[in-house]
Amino acid sequence: MIKSMTGFGQGEATRSTYAVQVEVKSVNHRYLDLFFRVPKQYSQLEETIRSTITGRIARGRVEVMLSVEEFGDQERIIQINNALLQGYLGALNVIKEELRSNEPIQLMHVLSLPGLLEVDEPPLDWDDLYSAVAEATSAALDGLEAMRTAEGRRLFEDLEAKTHLVEQLREEVGKTAPQVILDYKNRLREHLGELLDGTTLTEDRFLGEVAMFADRCSIDEELVRLKSHIQQFKETLRSTESVGRKLDFLIQEMNREVNTIGSKANNVHIAGLVVNMKSELEKIREQIQNIE
């Protein structure tokens, strides 16, 4: 069954000292396009998320947000960058001399200088964290895929109904096509009877003219190809693989055949059927833009 490219999922994984939360949302896109919002200190976890997603999602713009919450008060060690401190003090003294200022250097001024204090974060068990992130990502993808599958089911029902209507219109065109030649034959005989009254016109020449018209207006090949494309489209809708791009190609081919039928048929009723088919195909084309 087809899947939509639109969805949202959220997953969590808890360990003894932290909890991991992953949110995944996706919208339609021609290819798989991943966008990450990961805290800088956990940037190395991005590859774990990426590999988990690419193993399950084929198409769509996927936005991922990772958050890690630490439990308890873990001791941090504050380091003073002495070399940087000496550099700052030297620079401040030079500034005082240049400005001929006797104002003393305040502690609050020094502490506000960037990079002076460095925080040593407690070590993380990265293997355990990788495992937690993969677990949370898989849970988020479960929710995402459930939503994409549910939306895909609704798209399938709508597309199946629209495809059935196109199929009915094609059959109506097929029934009308032979009448086009018969109508032309009758009109031609009437006009020739008026124009050539009293003259001789062989039956062979008359039938030859009708045959030439029939050849120019024949849409048998287009109807056969259109029928084949419709059948392939219906079969593809039931596939469990990523089929969005194939469906888009089939719609293009169906439009091509319908346009040719409209240009060759030379019949008002068929022209109306062609307009209706093109309208339904456009609705289908818009829907399949959101199919994975």
FENCOR-V274858 format. One line per field, one symbol per residue. phi: phi as a letter, one per 40 degrees, with the letter a starting at -180 (. if undefined). psi: psi as a letter, one per 30 degrees, with the letter a starting at -180 (. if undefined). burial: 1 if it has 16 or more other C-alpha atoms within 10 Angstrom, else 0. A space follows every 50 residues. Layout:
# FENCOR-V274858
phi: ???
psi: ???
burial: ???
This chain:
# FENCOR-V274858
phi: .cbccbaaabbbabbcbabbbbbbbbbcacbcbbbbbbddcbdccdcccd cccccbbbahcbbbbbbbbccgcccbbcbccccccccccccccccccccf bbccccccccccccgcbbbccccbcccccdcccccccccccdcccccccc ccccccccccccccccccccccccccdccccccccccccccccccbdgbb bcccccccccccccccccbdccccccccccccccccdcccccbdcccccc cdccccccccdccbcfacccdcccdcccccccccdccccbcc
psi: klklgklklkllkkaeflkkkkkkkllkleajjkkkjkkefgfffeeeee eeefffkelljkkkkkkkkkkljkkkkkkkjeeeeeeeeeeeeeeeeefh kgklkleeeeffkkfekkkjkkkkjeeeeeeeeeeeeeeeeeeeeeeeee eeeeeeeeeeeeeeeeeeeeeeeeefeefeeeeeeeeeeeeeeeegkflk jleeeeeeeeeeeeeegkgeeeeeeeeeeeeeeeeefglfljgeeeeeee eeeeeeeeeeeeffehkeeeeeeeeeeeeeeeeeeeeffgk.
burial: 01111111111111000011111111111001100001000000110011 01100011111111110100000000000000001000000000000000 00000000000000011000000000001101111111111111111110 11101100110110111011001100100110011000000000000000 00000000010001001110011001101100110110000111101101 111110111011001110011011001101100110111111
